[in-house]
């Protein structure tokens, strides 16, 4: 049963610290997405990769956030330095453009910045 | 550009009652349409999708949705609500053959929280 995996599942850190979240997309998928979910803002798209190329990061605060796909099996989202307002659940999703753009979501990383 | 509007951020029903969650979309071409469900502390999970063909699509857990092009709607229904249906539901749209950075993306609605009362 192929699934998107995310690590860590929970992260508590102090303001100013670097945070790295990792995602393993489903094998064979060519699109990867990073979303942030909060009570106030709902589900927001942060970054989008297709065939490992970054296509859209307009939803991401660029001064502190960065997203990369060093290879087809790993996507990373980094926050440096972290701030309390970054506290949220971060989801990774993967999909295939040949399959109606259906996305499969990971379980999320719950980040708390103190 | 495509967009999705979910009418009602909160819907409350009694157990055994009809569930109706509304979704309207905007797209310049016939879209692909999706409903996702999110249970507490979990990721989003696909309930059902419409791509082409039959406009009434059936999904998991007894849910179904009908694509109505004339109304630009894709409402989600279930004849009889169960306590386990309590969750947040998201409608999403993607545009076939969209160009540029829109290709491959889904646009999500704001979500509807379904509460089921005993």
Interface residues (C-beta under 8 A of the other chain):
Chain A: X4 X30 X31 X33 X42 X43 X45 X48 X50 X55 X56 X91 X93 X95 X97 X100 X101 X102 X103 X104 X105 X106 X107 X108
Chain B: X32 X34 X36 X42 X43 X44 X45 X46 X49 X51 X90 X94 X96 X101 X103 X104 X105 X106 X108 X110 X111
